[in-house]
Amino acid sequence: MIDVIVAGGGPTGMMLAGELRLHDVHVLVLEKEAEPARYVRSLGLHVRSIEVMDQRGLLERFLAHGKKYPVGGFFAGITKPSPDRLDTAHGYVLGIPQPTTDRLLAEHAAEVGAEIRRGCELVGLSQDEHGVTVELADGTQLRSRYLVGCDGGRSTVRKLLGVDFPGEPARVETLLGEMELTEDPAALAAIVAEVRKTQLRFGAGPLGDGAYRVVVPAAGVAEDRTVPPTLEEFKQQLRVTAGTDFGVHSPRWLSRFGDATRLAERYRVDRVLLAGDAAHIHPPMGGQGLNLGIQDAFNLGWKLAAEVGGWAPEGLLDSYHTERHPVAADVLDNTRAQGELMSTEPGPRSVRRLLSELMNFEEVNRYLIEKIIAIGVRYDFGGGHELLGRRMRDVELKRGRLYELMHGGRGLLLDQTGRLSVAGWAERVDHVVDVVDDSEELDVPAALLRPDGHVAWVGEDQQELLRQLPRWFGAAAG
Ligand SMILES: Cc1cc2nc3c(=O)[nH]c(=O)nc-3n(C[C@H](O)[C@H](O)[C@H](O)COP(=O)(O)OP(=O)(O)OC[C@H]3O[C@@H](n4cnc5c(N)ncnc54)[C@H](O)[C@@H]3O)c2cc1C
């Protein structure tokens, strides 16, 4: 029997497959499309996802295909400088088109041994206490111990499970595409700047290869958003919004997206779980959806591997919902707020001006940016040290960087005292006795990190440590 079937080979599914393979879990990814999508939705990775790639030794390949930008202007597009002293070693946004991100994650998943089958659509599922039976469009049946629906916003898995997806339907729709145009570049830039003074859902920017990425409000909300707009529809909406169609022609691809905002009620129903857009959808303000999906997968991977490996402590797999559901709820809320701030109405425009003034206060700017870049996420592990439940930033140790020691996806005890022990858990937790170069970056005697880099314990007392290890890493071996 297959250990885990992942339905959907987008960024969430591929990230999850890679994580599971680090623990030798037999993974099969089913992707309904025969070829990867060409159209560009996400434009980049935010800080926490960049850190995640670093923690798995994947960052170099992303850096080779991306461009670094300052971390500013991401909250409702309000332009402000990056806040000083962000608590990260990677204080930038990595511009990288989604097809490249998808490809790099798929390559990694395949390299570490995930089986990937394209052109395979999941159409049915049933589960019992031992496993899940999955039915494909061609009638094939497969059996696995667990199934994860990473099959996007219209998730078949979520619908078959009957999991509610409460929230708001799309109220507005936006057209997006890549195309060529005949307008003079300087005249185009001037018109774009003028129109954007009142309409923030409009833009046309050069891609550097002769084509432009063009975005414009649609006339209404389409019944079926999987049907792309025509070039004529695009031209018509450009004339309505900007007074000219800029002579657009030769589209590479055209698409439409709405502002529906919904969150799955449950991320787990017994042996079936949901992750990424299958669990939450929201408009693209701030560029958070793909990042959220990658971070869901990073939270889920080691927990599901522990369950498959038979050493998961009670409640570990359920903590995926407990930890990630509130994070998505917070992202949905911030996109709702950003949506209001993008409105052309006078009231919201006044609120936008006021917020823009408030963002001149460093702390307000930092607070809002940290929401988007997701380094402020804190899971509720109970009271205690301020680091508890938060992900730990990368730090320089005497013999290398902390994140370099986390590529295997295991737990890690960073021990600056040299007096602690993880005996009994050595198969699941690495014991690193070393000191941090700069105590301003990290000033604790020892910290226990989960495989996703979140801090499970801080202190120096071996007895306290022994109480925390089983909570995350199961019973001691032997
Ligand atoms: C215009 C736009 C701009 C965006 N910009 C950003 C951005 O800048 N930053 C950001 O972080 N996010 C952005 N997003 C969001 C981002 O694109 C999504 O959040 C992300 O793609 C979600 O990844 P996923 O793997 O969960 O789902 P998807 O990428 O939707 O992948 C799901 C996969 O499942 C497959 N599938 C579906 N059904 C089945 C089935 N039954 N069986 C098998 N396979 C199936 C699909 O073919 C697809 O490959 C943007 C979105 C839009 C629309």
The ligand as an SDF file (V2000), in Angstrom:
LIG
                    3D

 53 58  0  0  0  0  0  0  0  0999 V2000
   -3.6050   36.4910  -10.1520 C   0  0  0  0  0  0  0  0  0  0  0  0
   -3.0060   35.7480   -9.0110 C   0  0  0  0  0  0  0  0  0  0  0  0
   -1.8360   36.2190   -8.4630 C   0  0  0  0  0  0  0  0  0  0  0  0
   -1.2650   35.5530   -7.3870 C   0  0  0  0  0  0  0  0  0  0  0  0
   -0.1130   36.0530   -6.8530 N   0  0  0  0  0  0  0  0  0  0  0  0
    0.4280   35.4350   -5.7920 C   0  0  0  0  0  0  0  0  0  0  0  0
    1.6400   35.9160   -5.2370 C   0  0  0  0  0  0  0  0  0  0  0  0
    2.2330   36.8940   -5.7170 O   0  0  0  0  0  0  0  0  0  0  0  0
    2.1500   35.2610   -4.1640 N   0  0  0  0  0  0  0  0  0  0  0  0
    1.5290   34.1770   -3.6270 C   0  0  0  0  0  0  0  0  0  0  0  0
    2.0220   33.6400   -2.6340 O   0  0  0  0  0  0  0  0  0  0  0  0
    0.4020   33.6740   -4.1600 N   0  0  0  0  0  0  0  0  0  0  0  0
   -0.1700   34.2750   -5.2250 C   0  0  0  0  0  0  0  0  0  0  0  0
   -1.2990   33.7680   -5.7680 N   0  0  0  0  0  0  0  0  0  0  0  0
   -1.9060   32.5460   -5.1930 C   0  0  0  0  0  0  0  0  0  0  0  0
   -1.2180   31.2640   -5.6960 C   0  0  0  0  0  0  0  0  0  0  0  0
   -1.2040   31.2190   -7.0940 O   0  0  0  0  0  0  0  0  0  0  0  0
   -1.9500   30.0570   -5.1140 C   0  0  0  0  0  0  0  0  0  0  0  0
   -2.2090   30.2880   -3.7530 O   0  0  0  0  0  0  0  0  0  0  0  0
   -1.1190   28.7800   -5.2480 C   0  0  0  0  0  0  0  0  0  0  0  0
   -0.9980   28.3930   -6.5920 O   0  0  0  0  0  0  0  0  0  0  0  0
   -1.7600   27.6420   -4.4570 C   0  0  0  0  0  0  0  0  0  0  0  0
   -0.9910   26.4920   -4.6330 O   0  0  0  0  0  0  0  0  0  0  0  0
   -1.6780   25.0600   -4.4560 P   0  0  0  0  0  0  0  0  0  0  0  0
   -0.6210   24.0730   -4.7960 O   0  0  0  0  0  0  0  0  0  0  0  0
   -2.3240   24.9840   -3.1330 O   0  0  0  0  0  0  0  0  0  0  0  0
   -2.8420   25.0300   -5.5370 O   0  0  0  0  0  0  0  0  0  0  0  0
   -2.7220   25.1250   -7.1240 P   0  0  0  0  0  0  0  0  0  0  0  0
   -1.5450   25.9330   -7.5340 O   0  0  0  0  0  0  0  0  0  0  0  0
   -4.0640   25.5430   -7.6130 O   0  0  0  0  0  0  0  0  0  0  0  0
   -2.4280   23.6300   -7.5640 O   0  0  0  0  0  0  0  0  0  0  0  0
   -3.4330   22.6490   -7.4840 C   0  0  0  0  0  0  0  0  0  0  0  0
   -3.0850   21.5450   -8.4580 C   0  0  0  0  0  0  0  0  0  0  0  0
   -4.0160   20.4780   -8.3100 O   0  0  0  0  0  0  0  0  0  0  0  0
   -4.3790   19.9920   -9.5870 C   0  0  0  0  0  0  0  0  0  0  0  0
   -5.6920   19.3700   -9.4350 N   0  0  0  0  0  0  0  0  0  0  0  0
   -6.8910   19.9620   -9.2780 C   0  0  0  0  0  0  0  0  0  0  0  0
   -7.8500   19.0570   -9.1250 N   0  0  0  0  0  0  0  0  0  0  0  0
   -7.2620   17.8360   -9.2000 C   0  0  0  0  0  0  0  0  0  0  0  0
   -7.7430   16.5090   -9.1170 C   0  0  0  0  0  0  0  0  0  0  0  0
   -9.0420   16.2440   -8.9240 N   0  0  0  0  0  0  0  0  0  0  0  0
   -6.8710   15.4890   -9.2290 N   0  0  0  0  0  0  0  0  0  0  0  0
   -5.5350   15.7380   -9.4210 C   0  0  0  0  0  0  0  0  0  0  0  0
   -5.0370   16.9940   -9.5160 N   0  0  0  0  0  0  0  0  0  0  0  0
   -5.8820   18.0240   -9.3950 C   0  0  0  0  0  0  0  0  0  0  0  0
   -4.3810   21.2370  -10.4550 C   0  0  0  0  0  0  0  0  0  0  0  0
   -4.2290   20.9040  -11.8240 O   0  0  0  0  0  0  0  0  0  0  0  0
   -3.1800   21.9970   -9.9080 C   0  0  0  0  0  0  0  0  0  0  0  0
   -1.9850   21.6570  -10.5690 O   0  0  0  0  0  0  0  0  0  0  0  0
   -1.8990   34.4100   -6.8510 C   0  0  0  0  0  0  0  0  0  0  0  0
   -3.0740   33.9220   -7.4100 C   0  0  0  0  0  0  0  0  0  0  0  0
   -3.6430   34.5940   -8.4910 C   0  0  0  0  0  0  0  0  0  0  0  0
   -4.9170   34.0720   -9.0900 C   0  0  0  0  0  0  0  0  0  0  0  0
  1  2  1  0
  2  3  1  0
  2 52  2  0
  3  4  2  0
  4  5  1  0
  4 50  1  0
  5  6  2  0
  6  7  1  0
  6 13  1  0
  7  8  2  0
  7  9  1  0
  9 10  1  0
 10 11  2  0
 10 12  1  0
 12 13  2  0
 13 14  1  0
 14 15  1  0
 14 50  1  0
 15 16  1  0
 16 17  1  0
 16 18  1  0
 18 19  1  0
 18 20  1  0
 20 21  1  0
 20 22  1  0
 22 23  1  0
 23 24  1  0
 24 25  2  0
 24 26  1  0
 24 27  1  0
 27 28  1  0
 28 29  2  0
 28 30  1  0
 28 31  1  0
 31 32  1  0
 32 33  1  0
 33 34  1  0
 33 48  1  0
 34 35  1  0
 35 36  1  0
 35 46  1  0
 36 37  1  0
 36 45  1  0
 37 38  2  0
 38 39  1  0
 39 40  1  0
 39 45  2  0
 40 41  1  0
 40 42  2  0
 42 43  1  0
 43 44  2  0
 44 45  1  0
 46 47  1  0
 46 48  1  0
 48 49  1  0
 50 51  2  0
 51 52  1  0
 52 53  1  0
M  END
$$$$
